[in-house]
Amino acid sequence: MIDLRSDTLTMPDAEMLESILTAKLGDDGRVDANGRGEDLTINQLEDMMAELTGMEAGLLCPTGTMGNTCGVLSWCKAKDRVLVHEQQHLLLTEKFLFDEEYCRMEPIKYAMNEHMTPDVEQIDRLLAESGAKLLCLENTHNFSGGYVIPVAEMAKLRAVADKHGAHIHMDGARLLHAAAALGVPVKEITQYVDSVMVCISKGIGAPVGSVLCSTKAQIAKAREIRKVIGGGMRQAGIIAAPGIYALEHNLERMKEDIANAKLTASLLQGKLKKLSMQDEVQSNILVLDVSKASVTPSEFCALAEQKGLLIKTVLKTCVRLVYYRGITSEDAKKAAAIILELDQQI
Ligand SMILES: *Cc1c(COP(=O)(O)O)cnc(C)c1O
């Protein structure tokens, strides 16, 4: 079985697990005058991610959802207006910030332009009309198929946010794949944002956790918010140690995931009759639209499973293939062959 449901499926290997045994642990809830907890391993991971993203400080959270929540709430209050992409994970999957039952923020939705990057002119207009003071970006963009925001576009987004006195929060669940795709250091992308959340539990291969990075003052606020919503984790060095291991060993290999996703795409290019593939695969996600077929996305997934390929539905009409450590180029070729076979049947 080839399992391309998500890059959260990576399993820690023996060495990664061994990193836990020697990790220096302590109570992260006991904070010193500098706002640092007593778990030295958590502190080390937070510092590494801050360094990588060019930020002053980091905050380990159990999930990306909590990292985004703490990040956004460090800039805004409940009921505030916030600019988000219409298919942003924060809006469609996490919901907490925008849900009637919870923070009741008002989402002001922007779209992508024809290059599949956030529409700067529309964002300019929406910021002016709404008076919103926070712009949320997602890089890479999950539901559209892992599209990457190029550095030059980031500069334009920064300029337009500055024009309206707005901050920028980036959902960088797959920021490390974005940097690998662009071939630039991570901080070249994040120099244009005020806060960023990066998952260590996705393509980079650690089992649990995400790190929110920003200024020292902002992270101090986010730490308070994390505590209130139940994210204080004591000796969480046991999840930080694999994260450190992943940053030290797995960054270089992220290019392979992108190459494998592109390999499947190249084998499908021009050959699909019923399915339609996203215009360009840029990172480790490949999305196929099933709307022209006679089966639903979940029926398509069931057919794929019968042939040995596990994939997942995304949005209303699509299915998603995600590449990660453990998926080989052979798997990528087989996945393409299965998709092509099914495309003839549906
Ligand atoms: C996975 C993901 C998150 C965070 O997910 P958790 O399951 O809460 O860790 C946030 N944003 C995007 C784009 C994601 O893909």
PDBQT file of the ligand as one rigid body, heavy atoms in Angstrom, charges set to zero:
ROOT
HETATM    1  C1  LIG A 401      -1.716  20.625   9.234  1.00  0.00    +0.000 C 
HETATM    2  C2  LIG A 401      -1.920  22.054   9.063  1.00  0.00    +0.000 A 
HETATM    3  C3  LIG A 401      -2.069  22.905  10.163  1.00  0.00    +0.000 A 
HETATM    4  C4  LIG A 401      -2.043  22.465  11.605  1.00  0.00    +0.000 C 
HETATM    5  O1  LIG A 401      -2.599  21.253  11.838  1.00  0.00    +0.000 OA
HETATM    6  P1  LIG A 401      -2.603  20.504  13.264  1.00  0.00    +0.000 P 
HETATM    7  O2  LIG A 401      -3.285  19.249  12.891  1.00  0.00    +0.000 OA
HETATM    8  O3  LIG A 401      -3.371  21.362  14.179  1.00  0.00    +0.000 OA
HETATM    9  O4  LIG A 401      -1.189  20.333  13.696  1.00  0.00    +0.000 OA
HETATM   10  C5  LIG A 401      -2.226  24.255   9.920  1.00  0.00    +0.000 A 
HETATM   11  N1  LIG A 401      -2.212  24.727   8.676  1.00  0.00    +0.000 NA
HETATM   12  C6  LIG A 401      -2.076  23.955   7.598  1.00  0.00    +0.000 A 
HETATM   13  C7  LIG A 401      -2.023  24.571   6.256  1.00  0.00    +0.000 C 
HETATM   14  C8  LIG A 401      -1.935  22.596   7.744  1.00  0.00    +0.000 A 
HETATM   15  O5  LIG A 401      -1.787  21.824   6.663  1.00  0.00    +0.000 OA
ENDROOT
TORSDOF 0
